[in-house]
């Protein structure tokens, strides 16, 4: 069957989405598209209306930089699973939220509920033992339960159960009508990706409003997103050093994160970048004084960052902990639909900034790709992406466009019976926001996908065959989001 092809951060009429005559055709088309490494599932969800449920598949096609949409009108409550590993979690979400049973699903378990009788994987081998961690975290972050099956000190299997928070972000997006309320919800979907999520939200609202932002706004948003990437990657490098007891790296990277987030506070009043991005225009100007401050901040940062990173690359005791630890192969990453930094560390050329350009990014952007798929590869991706972000920000500041006199609406109306899709390459990976309107132009469905939705499976695979003492460093090398999963 044919698909509807649209570009990133654009909208289309719901009636344009081709609906399969039968589920077999829908299933075959999806499986054929996802069999190509250049295509991956950006989102798969059930869209309710007065006549029932429509299954909507959104596939990111990197070959022609399009998003392919297709659907199927569900008339029954049981259908065969797509039997594609990359869509397993999406089917579990649909089943949990709407009651559709996907027969033949290899892991039909709750996704965001935590029943007392949760069916964990069990081993009958008397030489195996289980280690349960959580849901109360040993630190101060969100809850999640990790169930290890081990033989001695070696991890044979890890099963991660999330869903303790029941935040209801997507539901609240529909019940709140004030633009600022929705913007605050979007940036809180994952607090460490406030800028990336705000860009995705702003893009779908602007697409549905028919509003074109000026080049100044696009460049400012790009700079904000790259500053967020630098800050979080730097903090994660500090944590990785701490997990292998390299205190110098832990201290230096921890210090280097501070001036970056302090600049964000100067710019928008919040160190995590909240309120920095809003639909239609930048709430806070990037003034000439702020630009000079940013260049000076990056110059001081880069000197110490480069020196510290070079030390790590030559330090045998650190490399011994990072290399060949927590490996995810290219084949595994592709099979599970990994995205973002985790995918690129395993050899996948998957970066929305290049494959589906938006804002000031373009097809000439060069992603950082490594091929070993271990903790060290994910560490190197962070290091080199920081350098890439610094270069990009300097380039944008050197040719900063002037702010236009475009009229910015205080409120907005949305195109009726339409769908808008926005993909944003946040620091962790691909964010996907989808907004659907009803016949009167009101939001009838809002779907958010954090990159962690794909990549928690990568962590489960990464720890197999590693000692349980290596779990903290494997976990930190991904730094996935609990709250981004528990929407």
C-alpha positions, 0 to 999 in steps of 0.5 A: 500500500502507499504511504503519505510522505511529509517533511519534518515539522510539517502538517497534513490533513488526517484524511490524507493518511492512507488507510489499509483495506485490511490489517495484512496489507498494513502489516506487510507494508510496515514490515517491508519499510522497517526491513531497511536500515535507512527506515525506523519507527518514529512513532506508532500509536492508536488514535481514538475518535467517535468511530473507534481506533485507528492505528497510525504508523509514522516511519522516518525514512532517511533516504529521502528525508521524509516521514511516511504515514499510514494507518489501519482502522481497527474493527476488532480487538485482536491482531497479529503482532507486527513481529518487529523488535523495534515496534514491540514497546509501541504495541505494548503501549497500545495494548495497555492504553486501548485493550488491543491484543497483539497475538504472537507478541514475544513480550506482552507485558505491562509497559507503564503499570506496575502490578504486584504480579509483574511477570518477570523473566525467571530461570529454573537453573539452581546455579542462577540467582536474582538481584533486584534493585529499586524501585526506590533509587539509591540516589535522588532520581526517579524510580525504576526496578532493575531485575538481574539474573546472574550466574556468579558475578556475571549478568545473564539477563536484565529486565527493567520495569518502569512506570511508577510515576503515572505523570499523565503528560499527554492527557494534560496536554489535551485538558489544558487550553492556555498556550503557556500551560502546554508549553510548560508541560512539553518542556517538562516531559523530560526535565534534562531535555527542556530545550529539545522538547520545547523545540519539538512542541513549538514546531508542531504548533507552528505547523498547525498554525501555518506560521513560519518562524524567521531565521533569527529564531531558528538560529537561536533555537539551534544554539540553545539546543546545542548548549543543552547538548554540551551541558548534559554531555559534560555532566555525563562525562563527569559521572562516567569518570566518577563511576570508574573512580577517576576523581580528576575527570569527575571534578574537571568535567563537573566544573566545566558544566557549570559555566554552560548552564550559568550562561543559559540562566543569563539568557533565559533565567533558568539554568536548564533552559526552561522558558528559553523556547516558545512557539513563534518567536524567542522570548529572550533575545540573544543580544550582542553582549550575550553573544560575546559572553557566550564566545568567551565562555566557550573559549575558556571551556574548550581549553580545559575540556580538550586537555581533560579529554586527551588525558582520558584517551591516554589513561590505561586504567580508565580505558580498561574500564570503558573499552569492551564494556557494555557492548551493543552491536550494530545489528542489535542497535538496528534491530531494536530501533536504537536512536541518537547517541546510543545508535551512533556509538554502535555504527548507525548513521542515525541523526535527525540533524542530517537525515531530517534537517530542521532549524539551522541544521542541514544535509551537510551536517556531519554526525559523530559515529563510532563502531565498537558500541561499548561504553568507550564508544559512547564516551567518545561520541559525547566528547566529539559531539561537544566539539562539533556543537562548539564549532556549530555555535561559533559558525552560527554566531559569526553569521547571526541573522537580524531579528525580523519584524514579523508579527507574533500572535499572542494566541493561536488557532490550529488547522482542523482535522490535521496531524503535525509531526516534529522530530528533534535530535535532542542530546539523548537522541530523537524526540518525536512530538505528534499533535492531532486536531479535531474538526473544530481545531482543538487538540484531540491527541498529543503523543510524545516519544523520548529517545529512552523509549527505544534505548532502554532495551539497548541497556538491557542488551549491553549488560549481558555478559558483563559483571554486575559491578559494571552495571553503573558504568553501563547505565551512566553511559546511556543516561536514559530518562525515567520520566521521559518514559513515564509520560 
